[in-house]
Amino acid sequence: MGYIEYVILSTGGTLNTSLDSSYVITSPAPVTLTAGFSIVPLLPIPYASIRIRWNTSVNLAGYPLTIGGISVNQDQVNQTGTFELMWDGTSYYLQYFPDFTQKPQETYGVTTITVPAGGGTLTITPGADTKTYVLQGATTLTSNYTVVGSTSGVTDGSSVRVVVSGGITTGANTVTIFGKTISKYDCLNGGVEVFAEFNATTSTYVATYVNKPVPLGNLDTTGYVSGDNGKLVSYDFATNSFISSFLSPSSLPSTFKGINITETYITSGQLLTSNTTPITLLPASGSISTVEIPVMIVLRYKYGTTAYTTNTTIDIEYTGPTVTEVVATKNCLGFTVTGIDFVPPVAHGTPVVRISPNYTLQLKTRTGNPTAGDGDLIVYVISTTLNI
């Protein structure tokens, strides 16, 4: 007996079938349901079966699809395969046979979400929801906002892209997308995104937080940027490549280990407790024969919506078992704009600072913790390592 063709529509509906018959479900184009769809056998006969060949792609869009009253998962109907339904005289049993061409669930399109002031949780289901979400604001949050992904019936490798377009003022609250906390600056200014892919083995999403790229044209041809290994490299516009060998060991003293640039991103939450809980900028080397010498410290302040008040002076200091020495100080937390400042190493006017090997360089607000304030601070420590 051949197959009986049935064309499924977005409006859903019911297909009444006969046992011991075969059906093929088709459509001229992928279908997104606007109502539920059911396949219901008539006059069931014990141990008789019905074969259903699935030759189309259907986006459930949150609506149920059942065969013999048994719910079918999204990843079984967005690709080709075969269902076999059997009645044992009491209940139906449904088996699914994929064509072994399993593919990630994808529903292409863009959904724009205005983040509610009251926060809350947005759950995205790959295949049922669109692949790309855009979060927008003119919103001041009064509670946290979280974006998560559904794990039920999701195919391995299914992915979601969430773009933050800006306008979201977080205040004391947070925006978290697939486990990645978005900085206050990025929530307000936008231009960043989180890409998340489902790992069926662990039933979790692997997420990447992508910041705005910096155009190469904004780099100074004679300047330097930090390489992956923390050593300085130069960008050559003539060859469109980075040069990493201009500081060669042969041109340097044996005790000189090159120039390091260490970046530390400090959130407003950390700054509000930075007197009682200082932030480590450079960890102890672990050796009593090496010392890290700061050459310059660059502070990049990202203003949020509220300036810090009280105890806005920061000290950058070496701390160890026997002594704490301030190597740089700056009153920088009271600013009401975003900006960059340069802080040469000093110690309250003292020309010589005792820097000991195997000490930690940390940032600490003087006297006490700041109050209010929601800006972030990025600290770049430009330093060199010496053997002593």
C-alpha positions as CSV (number, residue, x, y, z in Angstrom):
1,M,0.0,0.0,0.0
2,G,1.3,3.4,-0.9
3,Y,1.5,6.6,1.2
4,I,-1.5,9.0,1.5
5,E,-0.3,12.6,1.3
6,Y,-1.4,15.2,3.7
7,V,-0.4,18.9,3.5
8,I,0.0,20.4,6.9
9,L,-1.0,24.1,7.3
10,S,0.1,26.8,9.7
11,T,-3.5,26.8,11.1
12,G,-3.0,23.3,12.5
13,G,-6.1,21.1,12.8
14,T,-6.7,17.3,13.0
15,L,-5.8,14.5,10.6
16,N,-8.0,11.4,11.2
17,T,-6.2,8.3,10.1
18,S,-6.9,4.6,9.7
19,L,-4.6,2.0,11.3
20,D,-2.6,-0.3,8.9
21,S,-2.3,2.8,6.6
22,S,0.7,4.9,5.7
23,Y,0.7,8.7,5.4
24,V,3.3,11.3,4.3
25,I,3.1,14.8,5.8
26,T,4.3,17.5,3.4
27,S,4.2,21.3,2.8
28,P,5.4,23.5,0.0
29,A,7.5,25.5,2.5
30,P,8.5,25.4,6.2
31,V,5.4,25.9,8.4
32,T,5.1,27.9,11.6
33,L,2.0,26.8,13.6
34,T,-0.5,29.3,14.8
35,A,-2.6,26.5,16.4
36,G,-2.1,22.9,17.5
37,F,-2.1,19.9,15.2
38,S,-3.2,16.4,16.0
39,I,-3.1,13.0,14.2
40,V,-5.9,10.9,15.5
41,P,-6.5,7.2,14.5
42,L,-10.0,6.1,13.9
43,L,-11.3,2.6,14.9
44,P,-8.1,1.3,16.5
45,I,-7.3,-2.4,16.1
46,P,-5.1,-4.1,18.7
47,Y,-1.5,-4.5,17.4
48,A,-2.2,-2.7,14.2
49,S,0.1,0.2,13.3
50,I,0.2,3.4,11.3
51,R,3.3,4.7,9.6
52,I,3.7,8.5,9.2
53,R,6.5,9.8,6.9
54,W,7.5,13.3,7.9
55,N,8.7,15.2,4.9
56,T,8.6,18.9,6.0
57,S,9.9,21.3,8.6
58,V,7.5,22.6,11.2
59,N,8.1,25.2,13.8
60,L,5.8,24.4,16.8
61,A,6.0,28.0,18.0
62,G,4.8,26.8,21.4
63,Y,1.7,24.9,20.1
64,P,1.2,21.1,20.7
65,L,1.7,18.5,18.0
66,T,0.4,15.1,19.0
67,I,0.2,11.7,17.3
68,G,-2.3,9.3,19.0
69,G,-2.4,11.7,21.9
70,I,1.4,11.5,22.4
71,S,3.3,14.8,22.2
72,V,6.1,15.2,19.6
73,N,9.2,17.2,20.3
74,Q,10.3,20.2,18.2
75,D,13.5,18.5,17.0
76,Q,11.5,15.6,15.6
77,V,9.4,17.8,13.2
78,N,11.8,20.4,11.9
79,Q,13.5,17.7,9.7
80,T,12.6,14.5,7.9
81,G,12.0,11.2,9.6
82,T,9.3,8.5,10.2
83,F,6.9,7.8,13.0
84,E,5.2,4.5,13.7
85,L,2.1,4.4,16.0
86,M,0.8,1.1,17.5
87,W,-2.3,0.3,19.5
88,D,-2.0,-2.6,22.0
89,G,-5.7,-2.7,22.8
90,T,-5.2,-0.3,25.8
91,S,-2.7,2.4,24.9
92,Y,-0.8,3.9,21.9
93,Y,2.9,3.5,21.5
94,L,4.9,5.9,19.3
95,Q,8.4,5.3,17.9
96,Y,10.5,7.8,16.0
97,F,13.1,6.9,13.3
98,P,15.2,9.9,12.3
99,D,16.9,10.0,8.9
100,F,20.2,10.3,10.7
101,T,20.6,13.8,9.5
102,Q,19.9,15.5,12.8
103,K,20.5,19.2,12.6
104,P,20.3,22.1,15.0
105,Q,16.9,23.7,15.5
106,E,16.9,27.1,13.7
107,T,14.0,29.5,13.2
108,Y,15.4,32.5,11.4
109,G,14.2,35.9,12.2
110,V,14.5,38.7,14.7
111,T,12.4,39.4,17.8
112,T,12.7,42.8,19.5
113,I,12.1,42.9,23.2
114,T,11.7,46.1,25.3
115,V,13.2,45.2,28.6
116,P,10.5,45.8,31.3
117,A,11.5,48.1,34.2
118,G,10.5,45.4,36.7
119,G,13.0,43.0,35.2
120,G,12.1,39.3,35.2
121,T,13.2,36.3,33.1
122,L,13.0,35.7,29.4
123,T,13.2,32.1,28.3
124,I,14.1,31.4,24.7
125,T,13.5,28.0,23.0
126,P,15.6,27.4,19.9
127,G,13.5,26.3,17.0
128,A,10.3,27.5,18.5
129,D,11.5,31.1,18.9
130,T,13.5,33.2,16.5
131,K,17.3,32.8,16.3
132,T,18.1,36.5,17.1
133,Y,16.7,38.6,19.9
134,V,17.3,42.3,20.3
135,L,17.0,43.8,23.8
136,Q,16.2,47.5,23.9
137,G,15.6,50.0,26.6
138,A,14.7,53.5,27.6
139,T,14.2,51.6,30.8
140,T,15.5,52.0,34.3
141,L,15.5,48.6,36.0
142,T,14.0,48.2,39.5
143,S,14.9,44.5,39.5
144,N,17.3,42.1,37.8
145,Y,16.6,40.9,34.2
146,T,17.7,37.5,33.0
147,V,17.7,35.7,29.7
148,V,17.9,31.9,29.7
149,G,17.4,29.1,27.2
150,S,15.0,26.1,27.3
151,T,16.7,22.7,27.5
152,S,13.6,20.5,26.9
153,G,13.6,18.8,23.5
154,V,16.4,21.0,22.1
155,T,18.8,19.6,19.5
156,D,22.5,19.6,20.1
157,G,24.2,22.6,18.5
158,S,21.0,24.8,18.4
159,S,22.0,28.4,19.0
160,V,20.6,31.8,20.0
161,R,22.0,35.3,19.4
162,V,21.0,38.1,21.8
163,V,21.9,41.6,20.9
164,V,21.9,44.5,23.4
165,S,21.0,47.7,21.6
166,G,21.3,50.0,24.6
167,G,19.1,52.3,26.5
168,I,18.9,50.1,29.6
169,T,19.8,51.8,32.8
170,T,20.6,49.1,35.4
171,G,21.1,51.1,38.6
172,A,21.9,48.6,41.3
173,N,20.5,45.7,39.3
174,T,22.0,43.4,36.7
175,V,21.3,42.1,33.2
176,T,22.4,38.5,32.7
177,I,22.2,36.7,29.4
178,F,22.9,33.0,29.3
179,G,25.1,33.3,32.5
180,K,27.0,36.4,31.2
181,T,26.6,39.6,33.2
182,I,26.4,42.6,30.9
183,S,28.3,45.6,32.1
184,K,26.3,48.7,33.0
185,Y,28.1,50.6,30.3
186,D,27.2,48.1,27.6
187,C,23.6,48.0,28.8
188,L,23.3,51.7,28.4
189,N,25.3,52.2,25.2
190,G,24.6,48.9,23.4
191,G,26.4,47.4,20.5
192,V,27.3,44.1,22.2
193,E,25.8,40.6,22.0
194,V,25.8,37.1,23.5
195,F,26.0,34.0,21.4
196,A,24.8,30.8,23.1
197,E,24.9,27.2,21.7
198,F,23.2,24.2,23.3
199,N,25.4,21.3,24.5
200,A,23.1,18.3,24.6
201,T,25.7,16.2,26.5
202,T,25.6,18.5,29.6
203,S,22.1,20.0,28.8
204,T,23.6,23.5,29.2
205,Y,24.3,26.5,26.9
206,V,27.9,27.6,26.1
207,A,27.8,31.3,25.8
208,T,30.2,34.0,24.5
209,Y,30.0,37.7,25.4
210,V,31.1,39.7,22.3
211,N,32.0,43.4,22.8
212,K,32.1,46.0,20.1
213,P,35.1,45.7,17.8
214,V,37.7,48.5,17.7
215,P,38.4,49.6,14.0
216,L,42.1,49.3,13.2
217,G,42.0,52.8,11.8
218,N,41.7,54.0,15.4
219,L,45.1,52.6,16.3
220,D,48.1,54.8,16.2
221,T,50.6,53.5,13.6
222,T,53.5,54.2,16.1
223,G,51.6,52.9,19.1
224,Y,51.4,49.5,20.7
225,V,48.6,47.2,21.8
226,S,48.6,44.2,24.1
227,G,49.1,40.8,22.6
228,D,47.5,37.6,23.9
229,N,50.6,36.8,25.9
230,G,50.6,40.2,27.6
231,K,53.8,41.4,25.8
232,L,53.8,44.5,23.7
233,V,53.4,44.1,19.9
234,S,53.2,46.7,17.2
235,Y,50.7,47.0,14.3
236,D,52.2,47.5,10.9
237,F,49.6,49.2,8.6
238,A,51.8,48.6,5.5
239,T,51.5,44.8,5.9
240,N,48.2,44.8,7.9
241,S,49.8,42.6,10.5
242,F,51.0,42.6,14.1
243,I,54.8,42.6,14.8
244,S,55.7,40.8,18.0
245,S,59.5,40.6,17.6
246,F,60.6,44.2,17.9
247,L,61.6,43.7,21.5
248,S,64.2,40.9,21.1
249,P,66.1,39.3,23.9
250,S,69.4,40.3,22.4
251,S,68.6,44.0,22.7
252,L,67.6,43.8,26.3
253,P,69.5,43.2,29.6
254,S,69.3,39.6,30.9
255,T,67.2,40.8,33.8
256,F,64.6,42.6,31.6
257,K,61.6,40.5,30.7
258,G,59.7,42.9,28.5
259,I,56.7,45.1,29.0
260,N,53.5,43.7,30.3
261,I,50.0,45.2,30.1
262,T,47.5,43.7,32.5
263,E,43.8,44.7,32.2
264,T,41.5,44.4,35.2
265,Y,37.8,45.1,34.8
266,I,36.3,46.3,38.1
267,T,32.5,46.4,38.5
268,S,30.5,48.9,40.5
269,G,29.7,46.2,43.0
270,Q,33.4,45.6,43.6
271,L,34.1,49.3,43.9
272,L,31.4,49.8,46.6
273,T,33.3,47.3,48.8
274,S,36.9,48.0,47.6
275,N,38.1,49.3,51.0
276,T,37.1,46.2,52.9
277,T,37.8,43.9,49.9
278,P,40.6,45.3,47.8
279,I,40.8,44.2,44.1
280,T,44.0,42.4,43.0
281,L,45.6,44.0,39.9
282,L,48.8,41.9,39.8
283,P,49.0,38.6,41.8
284,A,52.2,37.7,43.7
285,S,54.8,36.2,41.4
286,G,55.3,33.2,43.7
287,S,59.0,33.8,43.6
288,I,61.3,35.8,45.9
289,S,63.7,36.4,43.0
290,T,61.3,38.4,40.7
291,V,59.6,41.7,41.2
292,E,57.0,43.4,39.0
293,I,57.8,47.1,38.5
294,P,54.9,49.4,37.4
295,V,55.8,51.9,34.7
296,M,52.4,53.5,34.2
297,I,48.9,52.9,35.3
298,V,45.9,53.9,33.1
299,L,42.4,54.3,34.5
300,R,39.4,54.0,32.2
301,Y,36.3,55.1,34.1
302,K,32.9,54.1,32.6
303,Y,30.3,56.4,34.1
304,G,26.9,54.7,34.6
305,T,24.1,56.9,36.0
306,T,25.2,57.9,39.5
307,A,28.5,59.3,40.7
308,Y,30.2,57.8,43.7
309,T,30.2,59.9,46.9
310,T,32.5,59.7,49.9
311,N,35.9,57.9,49.8
312,T,36.4,58.5,46.0
313,T,40.2,58.4,46.2
314,I,41.8,55.1,45.2
315,D,45.2,53.8,46.3
316,I,47.1,51.3,44.2
317,E,49.5,49.6,46.6
318,Y,51.8,46.7,47.1
319,T,50.9,44.5,50.0
320,G,52.7,41.5,51.4
321,P,53.5,39.8,54.7
322,T,55.5,42.7,56.3
323,V,54.6,46.0,54.6
324,T,52.0,47.8,52.5
325,E,53.3,50.5,50.1
326,V,51.2,52.9,48.0
327,V,52.7,53.3,44.5
328,A,49.9,55.4,43.0
329,T,46.9,57.4,44.1
330,K,44.1,59.2,42.3
331,N,40.7,60.8,43.1
332,C,38.8,59.4,40.2
333,L,35.5,57.9,41.4
334,G,33.6,61.2,41.7
335,F,33.5,61.8,37.9
336,T,30.1,62.2,36.1
337,V,31.5,61.4,32.7
338,T,33.3,58.5,31.0
339,G,37.0,59.1,30.5
340,I,40.6,58.0,30.8
341,D,43.3,59.2,33.2
342,F,47.0,58.4,33.5
343,V,48.6,57.8,36.9
344,P,52.4,57.6,37.1
345,P,53.7,55.6,40.0
346,V,54.2,57.8,43.1
347,A,53.8,57.4,46.8
348,H,52.2,60.6,48.2
349,G,55.2,62.6,47.1
350,T,57.8,60.1,48.5
351,P,60.5,59.6,45.7
352,V,61.3,56.0,46.7
353,V,58.8,53.2,47.3
354,R,59.8,49.9,48.8
355,I,58.7,47.3,46.3
356,S,59.4,43.7,47.5
357,P,59.4,40.5,45.5
358,N,56.4,38.2,45.6
359,Y,54.1,41.0,46.7
360,T,50.5,41.6,45.4
361,L,49.5,44.8,43.6
362,Q,46.0,45.8,44.6
363,L,43.5,48.6,44.3
364,K,41.8,50.0,47.5
365,T,39.7,53.0,48.2
366,R,41.2,55.2,50.9
367,T,39.6,55.5,54.4
368,G,36.4,53.5,53.7
369,N,34.0,52.1,51.1
370,P,32.4,54.6,48.6
371,T,28.7,55.2,48.8
372,A,26.2,55.2,45.9
373,G,27.7,55.2,42.5
374,D,27.3,52.6,39.7
375,G,30.2,53.3,37.3
376,D,32.8,50.6,36.3
377,L,36.6,51.0,36.3
378,I,39.1,49.4,34.0
379,V,42.7,49.5,35.3
380,Y,45.6,48.9,32.9
381,V,48.9,48.2,34.6
382,I,51.9,48.7,32.3
383,S,54.8,47.0,34.0
384,T,58.1,45.1,33.6
385,T,59.4,42.0,35.3
386,L,62.9,42.1,36.9
387,N,65.0,39.2,38.2
388,I,66.7,40.3,41.4
